[in-house]
Every structure is written in structure tokens, then in C-alpha cells.
Amino acid sequence: MPADWNSADATAGKLTFYVLWTTTGGTPGQTVHWDISGKLYPDDAALNTALAAIEDTDDTLLATGDMHVSGGTTPTVVTSAGTGGQTAIFKITRDSASDNLGATAQLIGVRVGYIRTLA
């Protein structure tokens, strides 16, 4: 995470996620459901700890082959595998049982929003 992000701050430490995706099929108006999990890892933290569920978001297909940007998730705190540290690992998955897009949704990326901490 950037140096001006403060994970310990009750407001600035919260993250908002925007999922970027596309598809080559489906019908406009169908929805796709994304689940986001993750964790913060300080130096020397064990990597075999489970990622915590963070948020989920739905987005509506506008047109095939176009860039889609989901609405932002509710700002949320990401848990830590230990004290300190700013290395963040996130996992984004589609939950097709919770959506109705009749095609493959292709994840392009994720925008992560936060409130900058001023020194």
C-alpha cells in the first residue's frame, strides 16, 4: 500500500474497491457478482493464514467488449496477519451462483480507494 495510507486510522484505514471487468457474451442488464477477500502482511508474517472476506459488489452488463467499473464497495477495514506492515494481498472471485450473467466475466483489475493521511 502507498506510504500515505494509515491502516490503523479508523477512517483513513478503510478501503473501497472498484472491480474492472469485461465480457464477450451475455445480455445488457445481466449482473455479475464479485467477492473480495484479503489481508495485510507485515514482515515475517506466515503466508498460510486464510484471507478474510472484505466486501462484495454487483455490477450490471452495459455492453459486451466494453470496460465495466463496478460501484465502490462500502469502505471497510482490512485485517492484519500481525502487527504493523503495509503489504496487502487481495483475492477477487466471481460468485456466479449469486449473479445472472450468462457468460464468462473477465477480471481486468481492481481500483483501491482510500483517504490519504496528511502529515
C-alpha distances in whole Angstrom, upper triangle without the diagonal:
4,7,8,7,9,9,13,14,16,16,13,11,12,11,13,13,16,17,19,22,26,29,32,34,35,37,35,34,33,30,27,25,22,20,17,16,13,12,9,11,12,14,17,16,19,17,20,19,20,17,17,18,16,18,20,22,25,25,29,30,31,33,32,31,29,25,24,21,21,21,18,18,19,16,15,13,12,14,13,15,16,15,12,9,6,6,6,10,11,15,17,21,24,26,29,32,30,31,33,32,35,33,30,27,25,21,19,16,14,12,10,11,10,12,11,13,15,17
4,6,6,9,11,14,14,17,16,12,12,13,12,14,15,17,19,20,24,27,31,34,36,37,38,36,36,35,32,29,28,24,23,20,19,16,15,13,14,14,16,20,19,22,21,24,23,23,20,21,22,19,21,23,24,27,27,30,32,32,34,34,32,29,26,25,22,23,22,19,20,20,17,17,16,15,17,16,18,19,17,14,11,8,9,10,13,15,19,20,24,27,29,32,35,33,33,36,35,37,35,32,29,27,23,21,18,15,13,11,11,10,11,9,10,13,14
4,6,8,10,13,13,17,16,12,12,15,14,17,18,21,23,24,28,31,35,38,40,41,42,40,39,39,35,33,31,28,26,23,22,19,17,14,15,14,15,19,19,23,22,25,24,25,22,23,24,22,23,26,27,30,31,34,35,36,37,37,35,33,29,29,26,26,25,22,22,22,19,19,17,16,18,17,19,18,16,13,11,8,11,12,16,18,22,23,27,30,33,36,38,36,36,39,38,41,39,36,33,30,27,25,21,19,17,14,14,12,12,9,9,11,11
4,6,10,12,11,14,13,10,10,13,13,16,18,20,22,24,28,31,35,38,40,40,41,39,38,38,35,32,31,27,26,23,22,20,18,15,17,16,18,22,22,25,24,28,26,26,24,23,24,21,23,25,26,29,30,33,34,35,37,37,35,33,29,28,25,25,24,21,21,21,17,17,16,16,18,18,20,20,18,14,13,11,13,14,18,19,23,24,28,30,33,36,38,36,36,39,38,41,39,37,33,31,27,26,22,19,16,14,12,10,9,6,5,7,8
4,6,9,9,12,11,7,7,9,10,13,15,18,20,22,26,29,33,36,38,38,39,37,36,35,32,30,28,24,23,19,19,16,15,12,15,14,17,21,20,23,22,25,23,23,20,20,20,18,19,22,23,26,27,31,32,33,35,35,34,31,28,26,23,23,22,18,18,17,14,14,12,12,14,14,17,17,15,12,11,8,11,12,15,16,20,21,25,27,30,33,35,32,33,36,35,38,37,34,31,29,25,24,20,17,15,11,10,7,7,6,6,9,11
4,5,6,9,9,6,5,9,10,14,17,20,22,25,28,32,35,39,40,40,41,39,38,37,34,31,29,26,24,20,19,17,15,12,14,14,17,20,19,22,22,24,22,22,20,19,20,17,19,23,24,28,29,32,35,36,38,38,37,34,31,29,26,25,23,20,19,18,14,13,11,11,13,13,16,15,13,10,10,9,12,12,16,17,21,23,26,29,30,34,35,33,34,37,37,40,39,36,33,31,28,27,23,20,17,14,13,9,9,8,6,10,11
4,6,8,9,7,4,7,9,13,15,19,21,24,27,31,34,38,39,39,40,38,37,36,32,29,27,23,21,18,16,13,11,9,12,12,15,18,16,19,19,21,19,19,16,15,17,14,17,20,22,26,27,31,33,35,37,37,36,34,30,28,25,24,22,19,17,16,12,11,8,8,9,9,13,12,11,9,9,8,11,10,14,15,18,20,24,26,28,31,33,31,32,35,35,38,37,34,31,30,26,26,22,19,17,13,13,10,10,11,10,13,15
4,6,9,8,6,9,12,16,18,22,24,27,31,34,37,41,42,42,43,41,39,38,35,32,29,26,24,20,19,16,14,11,14,13,17,19,18,20,21,23,20,21,19,17,19,16,19,22,24,28,30,34,36,38,40,40,40,37,34,32,28,27,25,21,20,18,14,12,9,10,10,10,14,12,10,9,11,10,14,14,17,18,22,23,27,29,30,34,35,33,34,38,38,41,40,38,34,33,30,29,26,22,21,17,16,13,12,13,11,14,15
4,5,5,5,8,11,15,18,21,24,27,30,34,37,41,42,41,42,40,38,38,34,32,29,26,24,21,20,18,16,14,17,17,20,23,21,24,24,26,23,23,21,19,20,17,19,22,24,28,29,33,35,37,39,40,39,37,33,31,27,26,24,20,19,16,13,12,9,11,13,13,17,16,14,12,14,13,16,16,19,20,23,24,28,30,31,34,35,33,34,38,38,41,40,38,35,34,30,30,26,22,20,16,15,11,10,10,9,12,13
4,6,6,7,11,14,17,21,24,27,30,34,37,40,41,40,41,39,36,36,32,30,28,25,23,20,19,18,17,16,18,19,22,25,23,25,25,27,24,23,21,18,18,16,17,21,22,26,28,31,34,35,38,39,39,36,33,30,26,25,22,19,17,14,11,10,8,11,12,14,18,17,16,15,16,16,18,17,20,20,23,24,27,29,29,33,33,31,32,36,36,40,39,37,34,33,30,30,26,23,21,17,15,12,11,12,11,14,16
4,5,6,9,11,15,18,22,25,28,32,35,38,39,38,39,36,34,34,30,29,26,24,22,20,19,18,18,17,20,21,24,27,25,27,27,29,26,25,22,19,19,16,17,20,21,24,26,29,32,33,36,37,36,34,30,28,24,22,20,16,15,12,9,9,9,12,14,16,20,20,18,17,18,16,19,18,20,20,23,23,26,28,29,32,33,30,31,34,35,38,38,36,32,32,28,28,24,21,18,15,12,9,7,10,10,13,15
4,5,8,11,14,17,20,23,27,30,33,37,38,38,38,36,34,34,30,29,26,24,22,19,19,17,17,15,18,19,22,25,23,26,25,27,25,24,21,19,19,16,17,20,21,24,25,29,31,32,35,36,35,32,28,26,23,21,19,16,15,13,10,10,9,12,14,16,19,19,17,15,16,14,16,15,18,18,21,22,25,27,29,32,33,31,31,35,34,38,37,35,31,30,27,26,22,19,16,13,10,6,5,6,7,10,13
4,7,10,13,17,19,22,26,29,32,36,37,37,38,36,34,33,30,27,25,22,20,17,16,14,13,12,15,15,19,22,20,22,22,24,21,21,18,16,16,13,15,18,20,23,25,28,31,32,35,35,35,32,28,26,23,21,19,16,14,13,9,8,6,8,10,12,15,16,14,13,13,11,13,12,15,16,19,20,23,25,27,30,31,29,30,33,33,36,36,33,30,29,25,25,21,18,16,12,10,7,7,9,9,13,15
4,7,10,14,17,20,23,27,30,33,34,34,34,32,30,30,26,24,21,19,17,14,14,13,13,12,16,18,21,24,21,23,22,24,21,20,17,14,14,11,12,15,16,20,21,25,28,29,32,32,32,29,26,23,20,18,16,12,11,9,5,5,5,7,10,13,16,17,17,15,15,13,15,13,15,14,17,18,21,22,24,27,28,25,26,30,30,33,32,30,27,26,23,23,19,16,14,10,9,6,8,10,12,15,18
4,7,10,13,16,19,23,26,30,31,30,31,29,28,27,23,21,19,16,14,11,12,11,12,12,16,18,21,24,21,23,21,23,21,19,15,14,13,9,10,13,14,17,18,22,24,26,28,29,28,26,22,20,16,15,13,10,8,8,5,5,6,7,11,14,17,18,18,17,16,13,14,11,13,12,14,14,18,20,21,24,26,23,24,27,27,30,29,27,24,23,19,19,16,12,10,7,6,5,8,11,13,17,19
4,7,10,13,16,20,23,27,28,27,28,26,24,23,20,18,16,14,13,11,12,13,14,15,19,21,24,27,24,25,23,25,23,21,17,15,14,10,9,11,11,14,15,19,21,22,25,26,25,23,19,17,13,11,10,6,5,6,5,7,9,10,14,17,20,22,22,20,19,16,17,14,15,12,14,13,16,18,19,22,24,21,21,24,24,27,26,25,21,20,17,17,14,10,8,6,5,6,10,13,15,19,22
4,6,10,13,16,20,23,24,24,25,23,22,21,17,15,13,11,10,8,11,12,14,15,19,21,24,27,24,25,22,24,22,20,16,15,13,10,8,9,9,12,12,16,18,20,22,22,22,19,16,13,10,9,8,5,5,8,8,9,11,12,15,18,20,23,23,22,20,17,16,13,13,10,12,10,13,14,16,19,21,19,19,21,21,24,23,21,17,17,13,13,10,7,6,5,6,9,13,15,18,21,24
4,7,10,13,17,20,21,21,22,20,19,18,15,13,12,10,11,10,13,14,17,19,22,25,27,30,27,28,25,26,25,22,19,18,16,13,11,10,8,10,10,13,15,16,18,19,18,16,12,10,6,5,6,5,7,10,11,13,15,15,19,21,24,26,27,25,23,20,19,16,16,13,13,11,13,14,16,18,20,18,17,20,18,22,21,19,15,14,11,11,9,6,5,7,8,12,15,17,21,24,27
4,6,10,13,17,18,18,19,18,17,16,13,11,10,8,10,9,13,14,18,19,22,25,28,30,27,28,24,25,24,22,18,18,15,13,11,10,8,9,9,12,13,14,16,16,16,14,10,8,6,5,8,8,9,13,14,15,17,17,20,22,24,27,28,27,25,21,20,17,15,12,11,9,10,11,13,15,18,16,15,17,15,19,17,15,11,11,8,8,6,5,7,9,11,15,18,21,24,27,30
4,7,11,14,16,17,18,16,17,16,14,11,12,10,13,13,16,17,20,22,25,27,30,32,30,30,26,28,27,24,21,21,19,17,15,13,11,11,10,12,12,13,14,13,12,10,7,6,5,7,10,11,13,16,17,19,21,20,23,25,27,30,31,29,27,23,22,19,17,14,14,11,12,12,15,16,20,18,16,18,15,18,16,14,10,9,6,5,5,6,8,11,13,17,20,22,26,28,31
4,7,11,13,13,15,14,15,14,12,10,11,10,13,14,17,19,22,24,27,30,32,34,31,31,28,28,28,25,22,22,20,19,17,14,12,11,9,11,10,11,11,10,9,8,6,5,7,8,12,14,15,19,20,22,24,23,26,27,29,32,33,32,30,26,24,21,19,16,14,11,12,11,14,14,18,17,14,15,13,15,12,10,7,5,5,5,7,9,11,14,17,21,24,26,29,32,35
4,7,9,11,12,12,14,12,12,10,13,13,16,17,20,22,26,28,30,33,35,37,35,34,31,31,31,28,25,26,23,22,20,17,15,13,11,11,8,10,9,7,6,6,5,6,9,11,15,17,18,22,24,25,27,26,29,31,32,36,37,36,33,30,28,25,23,20,18,14,14,12,15,15,18,18,15,15,11,13,10,9,6,5,7,7,10,12,15,18,21,24,28,29,33,36,39
4,6,7,10,11,13,11,11,10,13,14,17,19,22,25,28,31,33,36,38,39,37,36,32,33,32,29,27,27,25,24,22,19,17,14,12,11,8,10,8,5,6,8,9,9,12,14,17,20,21,25,27,28,30,29,32,34,35,38,40,39,36,33,31,27,25,22,19,16,15,13,15,14,17,17,14,13,9,10,7,6,5,6,9,10,13,16,18,22,24,28,31,33,37,39,42
4,7,10,11,14,13,14,13,17,17,21,23,26,28,32,34,36,39,41,42,40,39,35,35,35,33,30,31,28,28,26,23,20,18,15,14,10,11,9,5,5,9,11,12,16,17,21,23,25,28,30,32,34,33,35,37,38,41,43,42,39,36,34,31,28,25,23,19,18,16,18,16,19,20,16,15,11,10,7,7,8,9,12,13,17,19,22,25,28,31,35,37,40,43,46
4,7,9,12,10,12,12,16,17,21,23,26,29,33,35,37,41,43,44,41,40,37,36,36,33,31,31,28,28,26,22,20,17,15,13,10,11,9,6,8,11,13,13,17,18,21,24,25,28,31,32,35,33,36,38,39,43,44,44,41,38,36,32,30,27,24,20,18,16,17,14,17,18,14,12,8,7,5,7,8,11,14,16,19,21,24,27,29,33,36,38,42,44,48
4,7,9,7,9,10,14,16,20,23,26,29,33,36,38,41,44,45,42,41,37,37,36,33,31,31,28,27,25,21,18,15,13,11,8,10,9,7,10,12,14,13,17,17,20,23,24,27,30,31,34,33,36,38,39,43,44,44,42,39,36,33,30,27,24,21,18,15,16,13,15,15,12,9,6,5,5,8,9,12,15,17,20,22,24,27,29,32,36,38,42,44,48
4,6,6,9,11,15,18,22,24,28,31,35,37,40,44,46,47,44,43,40,40,39,35,33,32,29,29,26,22,19,15,13,10,7,8,8,8,12,13,15,14,17,17,19,23,24,27,30,32,35,34,37,40,41,44,46,45,43,40,38,35,33,29,27,23,21,17,18,15,17,17,13,10,8,8,9,12,12,15,18,19,22,23,25,28,30,33,36,39,42,45,48
4,6,9,11,15,17,21,24,27,30,34,37,39,43,45,47,44,43,40,40,39,36,33,32,29,28,24,21,18,14,11,7,5,5,6,8,11,11,13,12,15,15,17,20,22,25,28,30,33,33,36,39,40,44,45,44,42,39,37,34,32,28,26,23,21,18,19,16,18,17,13,11,9,11,11,14,13,16,18,19,21,22,23,26,27,31,33,36,40,42,46
4,6,10,13,16,20,22,26,29,33,35,38,42,44,46,43,42,39,39,38,34,31,30,27,26,22,19,15,12,9,6,5,6,9,11,14,14,15,12,14,13,15,19,20,23,26,28,31,31,34,37,39,42,44,43,41,38,37,33,31,28,26,22,20,17,17,15,17,15,11,9,9,11,13,15,14,17,18,20,21,22,23,25,26,30,32,35,38,41,45
4,7,10,14,17,20,24,27,31,33,36,40,42,44,41,40,37,36,35,31,29,28,24,24,20,17,14,10,8,6,5,8,10,11,14,14,15,13,14,13,15,18,19,22,25,27,30,30,32,35,37,40,42,41,40,37,35,31,29,26,23,19,17,14,14,12,13,12,8,6,5,8,10,12,11,15,16,18,20,20,22,25,26,29,32,35,38,41,45
4,7,10,13,16,20,23,27,30,33,36,39,40,37,36,33,33,31,28,25,24,21,20,17,13,10,6,5,4,6,9,12,12,15,14,14,11,12,10,12,15,16,18,22,23,26,26,29,32,33,37,38,38,36,33,32,28,26,22,20,16,14,11,11,9,11,9,6,6,5,9,10,12,10,13,14,16,18,17,19,21,23,26,29,32,35,38,41
4,7,10,13,17,20,24,27,29,33,36,37,34,33,30,29,28,25,22,21,18,17,14,11,8,6,5,6,8,11,13,13,15,14,13,11,11,10,12,14,14,17,20,21,24,23,26,28,30,33,35,35,33,30,28,25,23,19,16,13,11,7,8,7,10,8,5,7,6,9,10,10,7,10,11,14,15,15,17,19,21,24,27,30,33,36,40
4,7,10,13,17,21,24,27,30,33,34,31,30,27,26,25,21,19,18,14,14,11,7,6,4,7,9,11,14,16,16,18,17,16,13,12,10,12,13,12,15,18,18,21,20,22,25,27,30,32,32,30,28,26,22,20,16,14,10,9,6,6,7,9,6,5,9,9,12,12,12,10,12,11,14,15,14,16,17,19,22,25,28,31,35,38
4,7,10,13,17,20,23,27,29,30,27,26,23,23,22,18,15,15,12,11,9,6,5,6,8,11,13,16,18,18,18,17,15,13,12,9,11,12,10,13,16,16,18,17,19,22,23,27,29,28,27,24,22,18,16,12,10,7,6,5,6,9,11,9,9,12,12,15,14,13,10,11,10,12,12,11,13,14,17,20,23,26,28,32,35
4,7,10,14,17,20,24,27,27,24,23,20,20,18,15,12,11,8,8,6,4,7,9,12,15,17,20,22,21,22,21,19,16,15,12,13,13,10,13,14,14,15,14,16,19,20,23,25,25,24,22,20,16,14,10,8,6,5,6,7,10,12,10,11,15,15,18,17,15,13,14,12,15,13,12,14,14,17,19,22,25,27,31,33
4,7,11,14,17,20,23,24,21,20,18,18,16,13,9,9,6,6,5,6,8,11,14,17,19,22,24,23,23,22,19,17,15,13,14,12,10,12,12,11,12,11,13,15,17,20,22,22,20,18,16,13,11,7,6,5,7,9,10,14,15,14,15,18,18,21,20,18,15,15,12,14,12,10,12,11,14,16,19,22,24,28,30
4,7,11,13,17,20,21,17,17,14,14,12,9,6,5,4,5,7,9,12,15,17,21,23,26,27,27,26,25,23,20,18,16,17,15,12,13,13,11,11,9,10,12,13,17,19,19,18,16,14,11,8,6,5,7,9,12,13,16,17,16,18,22,22,24,23,21,18,18,15,17,14,12,14,13,15,16,20,22,24,27,29
4,7,10,13,16,17,14,14,12,12,10,8,5,5,7,7,10,12,15,18,20,24,26,28,30,29,28,27,24,22,20,18,19,16,14,15,14,11,10,7,8,9,10,14,16,16,14,12,11,7,5,4,6,9,11,15,16,20,21,20,22,25,25,27,26,23,21,20,16,18,15,13,14,12,15,15,19,20,22,25,27
4,6,10,13,14,11,11,10,11,9,8,5,6,9,9,12,15,18,22,24,27,29,32,33,33,32,30,27,25,23,21,22,19,16,17,15,12,10,6,5,6,7,10,12,12,11,10,8,6,6,7,9,12,15,18,20,23,25,24,25,29,29,31,30,27,24,23,20,21,18,15,16,14,16,16,18,20,20,24,25
4,7,10,12,9,11,10,13,11,11,9,10,12,12,15,18,21,24,26,30,32,34,35,35,34,32,29,27,24,23,23,20,18,18,16,13,10,7,6,4,6,8,9,9,7,6,6,4,6,9,12,15,18,22,23,27,28,27,29,32,32,34,33,30,27,26,22,22,19,17,17,14,16,15,17,18,18,21,22
4,7,8,6,8,8,11,10,12,10,12,15,15,19,21,24,28,29,33,34,37,38,37,36,35,31,30,27,27,27,24,22,22,20,17,14,11,9,6,5,7,8,8,6,7,5,6,8,11,14,17,20,24,26,29,30,30,31,35,34,36,35,32,29,27,24,24,21,19,20,17,19,18,20,20,20,23,24
4,6,6,9,10,13,13,15,14,16,19,18,22,25,27,31,33,36,38,40,41,40,39,37,34,33,30,30,30,26,25,25,22,19,16,13,11,8,7,6,7,6,4,6,6,9,11,15,18,21,24,28,29,33,34,34,35,38,38,40,38,35,33,31,27,27,24,22,22,19,21,19,21,20,20,22,22
4,6,9,10,14,14,17,17,19,22,22,25,28,30,34,36,39,40,42,43,42,41,39,36,35,33,32,33,30,28,28,25,23,20,17,15,11,10,9,9,8,6,9,8,11,13,17,20,23,26,30,32,35,37,36,38,41,40,42,40,37,35,32,29,29,26,24,24,22,24,22,24,23,22,25,24
4,6,9,12,13,16,16,19,22,23,26,29,32,35,37,41,42,44,45,44,42,41,38,37,35,34,35,32,30,30,28,25,21,18,16,12,10,9,11,11,10,12,11,14,14,18,20,24,27,31,32,36,37,37,38,42,41,43,41,38,35,33,30,30,27,26,27,25,26,25,27,26,26,28,28
4,6,9,9,12,13,15,19,19,23,26,29,32,34,38,39,42,43,42,40,39,36,35,33,32,32,29,27,27,25,22,19,15,13,9,6,6,9,10,9,12,10,12,12,16,18,22,24,28,29,32,34,33,35,39,38,40,38,35,33,31,28,29,26,24,25,23,25,24,26,26,25,28,28
4,6,7,10,12,14,18,20,23,26,29,32,34,37,39,41,42,41,40,39,36,35,33,32,33,30,28,28,26,23,20,17,14,11,8,9,12,14,13,14,13,13,13,16,17,21,23,26,27,31,32,32,34,37,37,39,37,34,32,30,28,28,26,25,26,24,26,26,28,28,28,31,31
4,6,8,9,13,16,18,21,23,26,29,31,34,35,38,39,37,36,36,33,32,30,29,30,28,26,26,25,22,19,16,14,11,8,11,14,15,13,14,11,11,10,13,14,17,19,23,24,28,29,29,31,34,33,35,33,30,28,27,24,25,23,22,23,22,24,24,27,27,28,31,31
4,6,9,12,15,18,21,23,26,29,31,34,35,38,39,38,37,37,34,33,31,30,31,29,26,27,26,23,20,17,15,13,10,13,16,18,17,17,15,14,12,14,14,18,19,22,23,26,27,28,30,33,33,34,33,30,28,27,25,26,24,23,25,24,26,27,29,30,30,34,34
4,7,9,13,15,18,21,24,27,30,33,34,37,39,37,37,36,33,32,30,28,29,27,24,24,23,20,17,14,11,10,7,11,14,16,15,16,14,13,11,13,13,17,18,21,22,25,26,26,29,32,32,34,32,29,28,27,24,26,24,22,24,22,25,24,27,28,28,32,33
4,6,9,12,15,17,21,24,26,30,31,34,36,34,34,34,31,29,27,25,26,24,21,22,21,18,16,13,11,11,9,13,16,18,17,17,15,13,11,11,11,14,15,18,18,22,22,22,25,28,28,30,29,26,25,24,22,24,22,20,22,21,23,23,26,28,28,32,33
4,7,9,12,14,17,21,23,27,28,31,33,32,31,30,28,26,24,22,23,20,18,18,18,15,13,10,9,10,9,13,16,17,16,15,13,10,8,8,8,11,12,16,16,20,21,20,23,26,26,28,27,24,22,22,19,21,18,17,19,17,19,20,23,24,25,29,31
4,6,9,12,16,19,22,26,28,31,32,32,32,31,28,25,23,21,21,19,15,15,15,12,11,8,7,9,10,13,16,17,17,16,15,12,10,9,10,12,13,16,16,20,20,19,22,25,26,28,28,25,23,23,20,22,19,17,19,16,18,19,21,23,24,28,30
4,6,9,12,15,19,22,24,27,29,29,29,28,25,23,21,18,18,16,13,13,13,11,11,9,9,12,14,17,19,20,19,18,17,14,12,10,9,10,11,13,13,17,17,16,18,22,23,25,25,23,20,21,18,20,18,16,17,16,17,18,21,24,25,29,31
4,7,11,14,17,21,23,26,28,28,28,27,24,21,18,16,15,13,9,10,10,7,8,7,9,12,14,17,19,19,18,16,16,12,12,9,10,10,12,14,14,18,19,17,18,22,23,26,25,23,20,21,18,19,17,14,14,12,14,14,17,20,22,25,28
4,7,11,14,17,20,23,25,25,26,24,21,18,16,13,12,10,7,7,9,8,10,10,12,16,18,21,22,22,21,19,19,15,14,11,11,10,11,12,12,16,16,14,16,19,20,23,23,21,18,19,16,18,16,13,14,12,13,15,18,21,23,26,29
4,7,10,14,17,19,22,22,23,21,19,16,14,10,11,10,7,9,11,11,14,13,16,19,21,24,26,26,25,22,21,17,16,12,11,9,9,9,9,12,13,11,12,15,16,19,19,18,15,16,14,16,15,12,14,13,15,17,20,23,25,29,32
4,7,10,13,16,19,19,20,18,16,13,11,7,7,8,6,9,12,13,16,16,19,22,24,27,29,28,27,24,23,20,18,15,13,11,11,10,10,12,14,11,11,14,14,18,18,17,14,15,13,15,14,12,13,13,15,17,20,23,26,29,32
4,7,10,13,16,16,18,16,15,11,10,7,8,10,9,12,15,17,20,20,23,26,28,31,32,32,30,28,27,23,21,18,16,13,12,10,10,11,12,9,8,11,11,15,15,15,12,14,13,15,15,14,15,16,17,20,23,26,29,32,36
4,7,9,12,13,15,13,12,8,8,5,7,10,11,14,17,19,22,22,25,28,30,33,35,34,32,29,28,24,23,19,18,14,13,11,12,12,14,12,9,11,10,14,14,14,11,13,12,14,14,13,14,16,18,21,24,27,30,33,36
4,6,9,11,13,12,12,8,9,8,10,13,15,18,21,23,26,26,29,32,34,37,38,37,36,33,31,28,26,23,21,17,16,13,14,13,15,13,10,10,9,12,13,14,11,14,14,15,16,16,17,20,21,24,27,30,33,36,39
4,6,7,10,9,10,7,10,10,13,16,17,21,23,25,28,28,31,34,36,39,40,39,37,34,33,29,27,24,22,18,17,14,15,14,16,15,11,10,8,11,11,12,10,12,13,14,16,17,18,21,23,26,29,32,35,38,41
4,7,9,8,9,8,10,11,13,17,19,22,25,27,30,30,34,36,38,41,42,41,39,36,34,31,30,26,24,21,20,18,19,18,20,18,15,14,11,14,13,15,13,14,15,16,18,18,19,22,23,27,29,32,36,38,41
4,6,6,9,9,12,14,16,20,22,25,28,30,33,33,36,38,40,43,44,43,40,37,35,32,31,27,25,22,21,19,20,19,21,20,17,15,12,13,12,14,12,13,15,15,18,19,21,24,25,29,32,34,38,40,43
4,6,9,9,13,15,18,21,23,27,29,31,33,33,36,38,39,42,44,43,40,37,35,31,29,26,24,21,20,17,19,17,21,20,16,15,11,12,10,11,10,11,13,14,17,19,21,24,26,30,33,35,39,41,44
4,7,9,13,15,19,21,23,27,29,31,33,32,35,37,38,41,43,41,38,35,33,30,28,25,23,20,20,18,20,19,23,22,19,18,14,14,12,12,10,10,12,12,15,18,19,23,25,29,32,34,37,40,43
4,6,10,13,16,19,21,25,26,28,31,30,33,35,37,40,41,39,37,33,31,29,27,24,23,20,20,18,21,20,23,22,19,18,15,16,14,14,12,11,12,11,14,16,17,21,22,26,29,31,34,37,40
4,7,10,13,15,18,22,23,25,27,27,30,32,34,37,38,36,33,30,28,25,24,21,20,17,18,16,19,19,23,21,18,18,15,17,15,14,11,10,10,9,11,12,13,17,19,22,25,27,31,33,36
4,6,10,12,15,18,20,22,25,25,28,30,32,35,36,34,32,29,27,24,23,20,19,15,16,14,17,17,20,18,16,16,13,16,15,14,10,10,10,9,10,11,12,15,17,21,24,26,29,32,35
4,7,9,12,15,16,19,21,21,25,27,29,32,33,31,29,26,25,21,21,17,17,14,15,14,17,18,21,18,16,17,15,19,17,16,12,12,10,10,9,9,9,12,13,17,20,22,26,28,31
4,6,8,12,14,16,19,20,23,26,28,31,32,30,29,25,24,21,20,17,16,13,14,13,15,16,18,16,14,16,14,18,17,16,13,13,11,12,11,9,10,12,13,16,19,22,25,28,31
4,7,9,12,14,18,19,22,25,28,30,31,30,28,25,25,21,21,18,18,15,16,15,17,18,20,17,16,18,17,21,21,20,16,17,15,15,14,11,11,12,12,15,17,20,23,26,30
4,7,8,11,14,15,19,22,25,27,27,26,25,22,22,18,19,16,16,14,16,16,17,19,21,18,18,20,20,23,23,22,18,18,16,16,14,10,9,9,9,11,14,17,20,23,26
4,6,8,12,13,16,19,22,25,25,24,23,21,21,17,17,14,15,13,15,15,16,18,19,16,17,20,20,23,23,22,18,19,16,17,15,11,11,10,10,12,14,18,20,24,27
4,6,10,12,15,19,22,24,24,24,23,21,21,18,19,16,17,16,17,18,18,21,22,18,19,22,23,27,27,25,22,23,20,21,18,15,14,12,11,11,13,17,19,22,26
4,7,10,13,16,20,21,21,20,20,18,19,16,17,15,17,16,19,20,21,24,24,22,22,26,26,29,29,28,24,24,21,21,18,14,13,10,9,8,10,14,15,19,22
4,7,10,13,16,18,18,18,18,16,17,14,15,13,15,15,18,19,20,23,24,21,23,26,27,30,30,28,25,25,21,22,19,15,14,11,11,10,12,15,16,20,22
4,6,10,13,14,14,14,14,13,14,12,13,13,15,16,19,21,22,25,26,24,25,29,29,33,32,30,27,26,23,24,20,17,16,12,12,10,12,15,15,19,21
4,7,10,12,13,12,12,11,11,9,10,10,12,14,17,20,21,24,25,23,25,29,29,32,31,28,25,25,21,22,19,15,15,12,13,12,14,16,17,20,22
4,7,9,10,11,11,11,12,10,11,11,14,16,19,21,22,26,26,25,27,31,31,34,33,30,28,27,24,25,21,19,19,15,16,15,17,19,19,22,24
4,5,7,8,8,9,10,9,10,12,15,18,20,24,25,28,29,28,30,34,34,36,35,32,30,29,25,26,23,20,20,17,18,17,19,19,19,22,23
4,7,9,9,11,10,10,11,13,15,19,21,24,25,29,30,29,31,35,35,37,36,33,31,29,26,27,24,22,22,20,21,20,22,23,22,26,26
4,7,8,11,11,12,14,16,19,22,25,28,29,33,33,33,35,38,38,41,39,36,34,33,29,30,27,25,25,22,23,21,22,23,22,25,25
4,7,10,12,13,15,18,21,24,27,30,31,35,36,35,37,40,40,43,42,39,36,35,31,31,28,25,25,22,22,20,21,21,19,22,21
4,7,9,12,15,17,21,24,27,30,32,35,36,35,37,40,40,43,41,38,35,34,30,30,26,24,23,20,20,18,18,18,16,19,18
4,6,9,12,15,18,22,25,28,30,34,35,34,35,39,38,41,39,36,33,31,27,27,23,21,21,18,18,17,18,17,16,19,18
4,6,10,13,16,19,23,26,28,31,33,32,33,36,35,38,36,33,30,28,24,24,20,18,17,14,15,13,15,14,14,17,17
4,7,10,14,17,20,24,26,29,31,30,31,34,33,36,34,30,28,25,22,21,18,16,16,14,16,15,17,17,17,20,21
4,7,10,13,17,20,22,26,27,26,27,31,30,32,30,27,24,22,19,19,15,13,13,11,13,13,16,16,17,21,22
4,7,10,13,17,19,23,25,24,25,28,27,29,27,24,22,20,16,17,14,12,14,12,15,16,19,20,21,24,26
4,7,10,14,16,19,21,20,21,24,23,26,24,21,18,17,13,14,11,10,11,10,14,15,19,20,22,25,27
4,7,10,13,16,18,17,18,21,20,23,21,18,15,14,11,13,11,10,13,13,16,18,22,23,25,29,31
4,7,10,13,15,15,15,18,17,19,18,15,12,11,8,11,9,8,12,12,16,18,22,24,26,30,32
4,6,9,12,12,12,15,14,16,15,12,10,10,9,12,11,11,15,16,19,21,25,27,30,33,36
4,6,9,9,9,11,11,13,12,10,8,9,9,12,13,13,16,18,20,23,27,29,32,35,38
4,5,6,7,10,10,13,13,11,10,13,12,16,16,16,19,20,23,25,29,31,34,37,40
4,5,5,7,8,9,10,9,9,12,13,17,18,18,21,23,25,28,31,34,37,40,43
4,6,8,10,11,13,13,13,16,17,21,21,21,24,25,27,30,33,36,39,42,45
4,7,10,12,14,14,13,16,17,20,20,20,22,23,25,27,30,34,36,40,42
4,6,9,11,12,11,14,15,18,19,19,21,23,25,27,31,34,36,40,43
4,6,9,11,11,15,16,19,21,21,24,25,27,30,33,36,39,43,46
4,6,8,8,12,14,17,19,19,22,24,26,30,33,36,39,42,45
4,7,9,13,15,18,21,22,25,27,30,33,36,39,42,45,48
4,6,9,13,15,18,20,23,26,28,32,35,38,41,44,47
4,6,10,13,15,17,21,23,26,30,33,35,39,42,44
4,6,9,12,14,17,20,23,26,30,32,35,38,41
4,6,9,12,15,18,21,25,28,30,33,36,39
4,6,8,12,15,18,21,25,27,30,33,35
4,7,10,13,17,20,24,25,28,31,34
4,7,10,13,17,20,21,25,27,30
4,6,10,13,17,18,21,24,27
4,6,10,13,15,18,21,24
4,7,10,12,15,18,21
4,7,9,13,16,19
4,6,9,12,16
4,6,9,13
4,6,10
4,7
4
